[in-house]
Amino acid sequence: MNGLYVGITLIAAMLTGSGFVLQQHAAQQVSDAEFLRLGLIARLVRNRRWLVGIAVMTAGYLVQAWTLGHLTLSVTEPLLTTNLIFALLLAVPLSGQALRKTEIVGAVLLTAGVAALSLTRTVKAPSESFGSSSHWPAAAGIAIIVVLLVQLGRTRPSGLRATLTGTAAGLMLGIADAFTRRSVQIIDGRHPFHLLLTWPGYSGVLASIIALWLMQSAFNAAPLHASLPAVTAAEPTAGIVLGVVVFGDRVHISPWLVTVQVVGVVIMVTGVILVARAPIFRDLRLRELPHAAIERLQHPPSDYPDDTASPDATADADDLAAGHQEPAQDTEAVSQSGQRTLAE
């Protein structure tokens, strides 16, 4: 039965990874001025690709919610990091670039790290449980770290801002995973509406909304390779911590198993970084330049505080959207031509 849960978790990872790519592809086209503003979401809801990405990701999280209630977080969270591999596969046709050896090695390392962590959970060995349901304030402690990361990232360059905000989003996703696990446990064998009478369900929804908002801001700040590693690494970190502290997930105390788990975590994180920093994540918009130019013409100049929507820039965008360029002319000749046209 555990094999079935593992397979379903991988399907959830495929859906969430695909959703991440589609969302980032849309979010980065919005002006940087919307970072951490509700206006960012207001603009994104008018983008069809973003809506598709949200729908795909939501489907992934619904599937993931079912497995979270039946497997320990220390098993499901590493498996969910494989969403990067599925994101990589989707990013290839969107960017038009081929995979490099670095990304392939990263994918292999990521898979090996997840396999090592999963295998250690099936070995019979001495273990301890430290968790208690009275330790939910640990989630509040992680939320405080989230606030600090967001505040720290506000004044940083775009790449670092995306990484810090992405880390905050990942931590909130880990908190949401813990609330989801508790919610599934509550309704297991009961009517789903029973969840409306409990606090974990509402807490899980709130944590998910905050995580979504932070994630879109991270996607908006910089290309995907700056934010996705942080999101992917932070979510299992928070989830595993809460799994041990709150739910009492058993921790193996055998020296060799602890060593294997530490090595597995290092390998997994290395694979995450190598995969997520692939150039194809940075260049997802290469095939959308004409479309982007047309979209810029549809926004008023006030949307571009950097004066990028000047008349000259608009003319260049028109030429780009039309698929041709006029020969360059001398500035004085252009001026004289304009005067003759007016005179006629």
N, C-alpha and C positions, 0 to 999 in steps of 0.2 A: 504493500500500500504506500510506503514511503516513496517508492520509485515513481508512482503516479503523481504524488505531490511535487516531487522534484521536476518531473516533466511539465507540469502545469506552471510551476514557478518560472521555468525557462520560457514558456510561452508569454507569461506576464512580462518578463525581461525584454523579449522581442518587441512587444507592443509599446512599452514605455520608452525603449531606446529609439524606435521609429518616431514616436510622438515628440521626443526631445529635439530631434533633427528638424522636423517640420516647424516646430514652434520657434526655434532659434532662427531659422531661415526667414521667418516673418518678423520676429522681434527686432532684429538688427536693422531692419529697414526704417524703423521709427526713429525720430530725432532723439539724440542723446539728452535733450532737455527734459524728456519724459521719465528719466531714470528715477525709480522709487516713487513715482506719482501714479495716482489712479487713472490719469489720462492715458497712461501707457496701455492699460487694459481696454480702455474705451476705444482706442485706435485699433488695437489688435482684433477686437471682436468683429471688425469690418473686413478682416482679411480671411479669405476662404482657406488658405493653406494653414493658417494658425488654428482655425476652427477644426479642421481635419486633424491636426496634430493633437489638439485637446481631446477630441473624441477618441483617437487611438490610444492616447495616454490614459484616459479615464477607463477605457476597456481593460487596459493592462493593470490598472490599480484595483479594479473590481475583481479580476482574476487573482491578483496578488493578495487581496484581502482574505479570500477563501483559504489560501495556503498559509497565511500568517496565523490563522486560528488553529491550524493542525500541525504545524512544525515549529520548532524553537527558532527564535530570531537569529541565533548563532548559526543556523543552517540556511534559512531563507535569505538573510542579508547578503552573504557572499555570493549566493547563486544569482541574486538580482544585479550584481555588478556586471554580469555578462551582457547587460543592455548596451554596453559600449560596443561590443562586437556587432550586434545587430545595427546599431547606429552607424558603425563604420561601413557596413554593407550597403546601407541606404545612401550614405553620403557619397559613395563612389559614383553612381550615375548622376547625382545632382551637381557634383563638382566637375565631372568629366575627367578626373584624374585617376591614374592607376595606383594600386597599393604599392608601398615601398616595403623593403625588407624589415624596416624598423616597426611598422605597424603589424606585420605578420608575426614578428618575434613577440611584440607586446601582446597580441591576441593569444599566442601559445602560453606565455607566462601567466596571463590572466586566468586562462583555463586551468593551468597546472596549480595555481594558487587556490582556486576555488575547489578543485578536486582534493587537494591536500587537506583543506579545512573540513570538507564534507566527510572524508574518510576517517578523520580523527574522532568524529562524532559517533561512528559505528563501532569503534573498538571498545571492548569491555576492559575497563581499567578503573583504578580508584578515582573517585570524583567527589566534589563537595558542592553544596548549594548554599549560597549566601543571600538569596533574594527574599523579599517580603513585600506584600502588597501595600504595606505602610510606608514604603520607600518611594512613592510617587513624586515627592518633592525633588528627586533627582532630575525629573523632566524639567522642573522649573529652573534648576541649575543650568541645564543645557540651554534653555531658552534665554537665560541671562547672557550666556556666551554668544548666542545668536545676535542679540541686541548690540553687544560690544563690537562684533565683526561688522555689522551693518554701519554703525557709526564710524568705525575706523575706515571703512571703504569709501565713504562719501567724498572725501577730499583727495583720494589717491588717483593716479593715472588710470586710464580705462582698463588696461589689462589686469592690474592688481585689484582694481575695484570689482571687476567681474569675478576674480578668484575669491576674494573675501565674501562677496555677496553670494556666490555659488556655494561656498562652504556653509554659510548661514542657512541657505535653502536646503542643503543636504541634511544638516542637523535637524531642521524642522521636519523633513520627510521621515527621519528616523524616529522622531517623537510621534509623528502621525502613525507610523507603522506599529509602535507600541500600543497606542490607543486603539488602533484597528484590531490588533490581536486580542485585546481585552474585550472589545465589542463583539467579536465573533464568538469568544468564549461565553459571553452573556447570553447571546441569542441561540447558541447551539442547543437544539432540541426544544426551543421555544418559538413563539410567534415573533417575526421580525419587528413588529410594532412595539414589542417590549423594550427595544433599544431606546425608544423615545422617552422612557421613564428613567434612564440612567445617564450619568454624566460622561462616561467615556465616549459615547457616540457623538455628542456635541463637541467634546474636546478634540476628537479626531477630525471632524469636519473643519473646525476653526484652524487647527494646526495645518491641515492640507491647504486651506485657502491662503494662509500666510506663506507657506512654502511655495505655492504656485506664483504668488505675487513677487516674492524674492527671486525665484528662478527666472521669470520673464525679465526682471530688471537686470539680472546677471547676463542673460542672453542678449539684451539690448546694449549692454556696455561694451562688449568686445566679441570677437569671433568665438565659435564654440570651443576651440581648444583651450581657451583661457578659463572657462567656467565649468565645463563638463567633468574634468578630472576631480575638481573640488566637490561637485555635487555627488558624484559616484562614490568617492572615498568617504565623505562625511556621513552619508545616510547609513551605511552598515556600521560605522563606528558608533553612532548614537544608538542605533537599534540593538547592537550586541551589548552595549553597556546597560541599557535599560532591561534587556532580556535577562542579564545576570543579576542586576540589582533589584529589579521589581518582580520579575516572574520566576526567579530562582532557577534559571537555566544552569544545569550542572556543569562545573568546570573540572576538567581532568587535571589531576595533580601529579601524574606520572612525569618524571623529568624528560623522557624522550618524547612523550606526546606534547608537552609544553613546547619543546624545541621545534617539533614539526609544525605546530600551530603558529609559532612566531615566524618561522621561515615561510610558511604559507601566506601569512599576512604580508610580509615583505615582498614576496614574489607577486602577489595579487596587486598590491599598490603600484609596484614597478610596471606591471602590465597595463594597469589603468592609465598611468601617465604616458606610456609609450603610445598606446592606442589613441588616447584623447588628444594628444598633441600632433596628430597627423595633419599634414598640410591640407588635405581634402576638407577637413572641418573648417579651416581658415578661409578657404576659397569657395565656399558653397554658393556665393552669389555671382560667380564669374559668368554663368550662363544667363543671368538676369539683368545684365547692364542696360539693354534697351528698355526693358520693362521698368527698371528703376528710374531711368531718365524720364519716361512718360509720367510716372507717378509724381516726380518732383515738379513737373509742370502743372499738376493739378492742385498743388498746395500754394497758398499765398506766400509772398516773400517773408512774412513775419515768422513762418515756420522754420526759417533758416537764418538764425542769428549771426552766422558767420559770413553773411553776404554771398553765399554760394549760389543764390538764386538771382543773381544780377541779370540784366538784359543780355549781356554777352554770353553768360553761362546758359541762359534759356535758349539762345540761338544755337549754341553748340549741342544742347540736348535735343533740339528739334532735328538737327542734322543726324545725330546719332540714332534717334528713333526712326528716322526715315531710311536709314541704312546707307547714307552717302555723306560725303563731305565736299564742300565747294573749295576751289583753289584759293589759297591765301592771297589776299590783296593788300596793297599798301594802304595805310590808314588815310592818307590824304586823298588817294584816288577814291576810296569808298565815300569819303565826305563829299567830294565834288559830284560823284554820281548821285548821291542822295539829293543834293541841291538842284541838279538838273531835273530830277524826277518831280520834285515839288514845283519847279517853275512851269513844267509842262502841265 
